[in-house]
Amino acid sequence: MANPIPGTGGERYVPFEERAGNESIVYFTRDLSAEVAVKLHTGEQYGPNIIPREWVKALIEKDLPGATIVETNTFYEGDRDTTEKHRRTLEINGWTFCPVDITDESGTVDLPVTGGKWFDHMSVGQSLPGYDSLVALTHFKGHTMGGFGGSNKNIGIGCADGQIGKKMIHQAAGSDDQWSIAEEEFMERMTESTKATVDYFGRRICFVNVMRNISVSCDCEGCLAEPVVTPDIGILASTDILAVDQACVDLIYALSETDGAAMRERIETRHGHRQLSYMDELGMGNRKYLLLDTDHDDQRIQPADAVVGVKPFVELPETAERRMRALAAMAAAQGEQ
């Protein structure tokens, strides 16, 4: 579109009863373990909140033999902006039990964006279209710019290549500011990037969001992420990307005022709800859903039921100690460079 205008309302949470359309299926379990745990955010060096490696290893060995983790290099300077540094970070973080394809290592390829107003294509890693299916395994958490990082962020940012695609999303044309796109426009650009990949895989893609170790910070902040202040909730899965991300946000809003305050503030101040409303406008899924409790014979439950009995987050001494060890390891590694 010529001179597109961002939408509005990204700071407002839309209650279930105000949503229109059909209902998709979203499965929910409170069982946070390897048994129920592959676009995967593998994280910065020593990051304390990423999905446990043993969960992913068990999933691949049991249910996805022969699977490959796919990643891309980052746009920002850090531990993963070049393939060489990215490979070192993967080794440090323990992603060594299966192949990891840094899909933009050898170049890029364009995927069409149908119905977008910011893009007619998105640049992704060259090897991504070589796969016949995709599991988006996402650590649901906050995000400095997106408000929250669910499946939409994992695919939209994570599949865009490091130097072209991510720049298209983050940086305004003619600007020297690497992060010049924000709020509703950022949500829309990121979502159009997601649509390119989701449309490419079609019915051969599914989405799993892990609501554990939820900080307001993204895993890309590594050990510098804000401390976890939100209780662990469970794992959600669907073939509908909008429904699974919406359900996770609904669970955050179903938490008590104390438990959910930090994440709700992060989502609203960044206008993160625009991720959901724009996915709806682009026809990427349904904002209404049936939440089925796999712990109780797929009984339908409400988000409020799912968070009954969640334990308020308390940082245990061993958790704090792990964080301090990780920071020390990171500092030592930087000192050796």
N, C-alpha and C positions, 0 to 999 in steps of 0.2 A: 504494500500500500504506500502511496505517496504521503509523506508527512503523517504517519500514524500517531494516534493519541492514546496514551495509556488509559486503562480503565481506572475505576475508583473503588473504594470500599474495602481495600485490603486490610484495614485495621479492625474491621467488624466481624465478629463471630456470628454465623448464621445458624440459628437453632434448627433442629431436625424438622420440626413442624412447618418451617417456612420454605423447605426445599421441595422442588417439583421433580417429576420424572419417576422412572422405575427404580426397583431395588436390586442391587447386586448382592452376591453372597460374600461375606467376609468371615473367615474362620478365626477363632480366638482360643488360645490356651494360656493358662497361668504357668505352665511348666516351662521354666527357663532352663533348658538343659540340652545336651547334644542330641538327645533322642528326637527332638522336634525342630531342632534347628533344621556365570555366577558373578551379575555385576556386583562387585564387592569393593567397598572403600577400605583399603588395607591400612590406611592411617600413616601419620607421621612417625618418626622414630620414637620408640618407647611409649607411644600413646596409651594412656591407661584405660580408655573407655571403649575401645573397638571391640567388635564381636570376638569372643575367645577363639583362638585358633583351633583348639581341640573340638569345638562345636562344628566348625566348618569342615575340618578333616573328617569327622564322623559322618557328616552329611554326604560328603563326596564319596567316601569309601562305601557307604551303605546304599545310597539312593542315586548317586550321580557318578558311577564309575567312568573314568575317562574324561571327566569334566575339566575345564580350564578356567581359572580365574582370569577375568579380563580387567585391565586397568588402562589409564592414560596418564601421561605426564601432566604436571600442574602448570598453570599460567603464572602463578606467583613464584618468586625465587625462594628456594628452600631445599628440603631433602629429597624432593621428587620432581624437580623441574627439568632434569635431564635423565635420559635412560640409565646412564651409569649410576647416578646418585639414587635413582628410583630402585634399581636392582639391589643396591647396598641396603636401602631401607627395608625392602622386602625381606632380606636375609636377617636383618636385626630383629624385625618383628615376627619372625618365625613362619613366614609364608613360603615354606620350602617343601611341603609335602605333596604338591601337585604342580603342574605347569602354571605359570603366570605369564599371560600375554600382554605386554604393554603395547596396545594396539596401534599407537601412533609412532612406534619405534622406527618403522620403515616408511612412514608417510601418512597421507590422509586421503579420504574419499568423501564425496558429497552425497548426502541422503536428502531426498526432497522433503520439504515441509508443506503439507497440504492445508490450505485454509489459514495460514499465518498472516499476520499484518506486519511483522518485523522482518521475517525471513521467508525466502522461497526454497532455501536449502540450509542444511547444517553440515559443517565439516566435522567428521568423526575419524577415529583411528582407522587406518587402511585395512586392517585385518578383521575388523568387527563384522562386516557383512559375510565373512567366510563361515560363520557359525550358523547352525540350523535352528538353534533355540537359545533362550536366555532366561536365567533365573536372577532376578534382582533381589539380592539378599542385603537388606539395608538395616543399619543401626539407626533407629529413629532417635533424633536429638534436636537441640536447638541449632541455630545457625546465625552467624553475625549479620549476614545480609538477607538471607531468605526467611528469617524468623524461625523456621523449622526445616529440618532436613529429613525427608522421607524418601519414598521411591522416586518421586518426581525429581528431587535434587540429585539423588544417586545416579540417575540415568541422564538427566539433562546436562548436568555439569560433568559427571563422571565419564560419559561416553564421548563428549565433545573433545577433540584433540587439544593438546596443551597450548599450542601457539596460534591457531587460527580459530577453531570453534569456540574455545573459552574466551578469546578476545572479542569475538562477535557478541557474546552474551554480556560481558562485563564492561567493555570500554566503548564509549561513544565515539563516533567517527570524528576525527580531527582533534580529539582530546589526548592530552598526555597523562591523564589520570587513569591508572589501571582499573580503578573501581568507580568509574564515573556514572555507572548505571545503578539505580537503587529503587526501592519501593515497588510500586505496581509495574513499572516498565521492566525492572529486573525479573520479577516473577513471570511476566509474559514471555520475555526472551528465553528464560530458562525452560519454561513449559513448551514453547515451540521446538526447542532443541530436543526435549523428551519425546515429543510427538513424532519427530523424524525416526527415532530408533524404535519406538513402540509400533508405529505403522509398518516399519520394515519387517519386524518379527511377527506381527499380526497375532494369530492365535497361538503362536509358539513362544509365548512369554508369560511369566507369572511373577508375583511380587510378594515378598516376605519381609515384614517390618518387625524388628526386634526392639521392644521397649524396655531397655535395661541400661543402667548407668547413663541416665539421661541428664546431660548438662545443657545449659543454654548455649554452649559453645559446640562448634563442629569438631569432628575428629581431625580435621586438617590443622587444628591448633595444637595438636599433640599434648605434651606435658604442660603447655601454657593455657590449656582450656580451663574455663571456670569450673570450680568444684561441682560435683554432682549434688543436687538438692532435691531431686524428684524421685519418688519411690519407683522401684522396679514394678512393672505391670504385667507383661506377658509378651506373647508373639502373635502377630496377625498375618493372615495370608489370604490372597485373592487373585483372581485373574483380571480384576478391575483395578487399575492404578489409582483412579480417583477415589473409589470406595475405600481402599485400604488406607490411603493417606488421610481421608476425611475421618475414618473411624479412629485412627490414632489421635488426631486432633480432638475429637469428641471425648476420648478417654482422658486427655489432659484437662479438658474443661469439666469433666465429671469428678475430678479429684477435689479434695477439700480446698478451701481458700489458701491454707498454708502450704499444702503439698504442691498445688498447681500454679501458685502465683508467679514464680519466676519464669516458667515456660510461657504462660499466658501473656505476661508482659513482653517477653521477647518476640512472640509471634505478632502481637498487635502493634508494637512500636516499629517493627520492620514492614508492616502491611503484608504479612505472610499469608493471610487468608486469600489473597488474590491468586495464589497458586491454585487453590481449589476452585474458585469461581471461574478462572480462565480455562482450566481443564474441562469444566462443565461446558463453557461456551464453545470450545473446540471439539466437543463431542467425544471426549476421551474416556468417558465412563459415567457413572451415576453417583450423585452425592447422597442418595438414600441407599440403605443397605440392610440386609438381615445379618445380624451379628450372632453367629452360631458357636456355642460353647462346646468345644471338642472334649473337654474334661467331663461333660455331663450329657453324652449321647446327642451332641449337636442341638441341644435345646437353645431356642432363641432367647437371647438376653438383651438388656439395654446397657449402654455404657456405664450407667451408675451401678448396675449389678456387677459388672466386670471389675470394678475397683473397690468393691466392698471387701474390707479386710486387708487391703494392701498395707504393708508396714511403712510408716513414715521413714524417710531416709535418714539414717544416722551413719556418719562416716566412722567405721570401726577403726580401731588403732592400726590393724594390719593393712587396711586400705590406705590410710594416711602414710604408713611406712612405705608401701609400694610406690606411692606417688613420689615420695622423697627420693627413693632409690632410683626411680626412672629419671628424675630431674638431675640427680648426681651423675648417672650414666651418660645422659645427654651432654652435660657440661664437660665431662671427661673426654668424650668423643670429640667435641669441638676443640678442646685444648690440644688434642693430638694432631689436628689438621693444620 
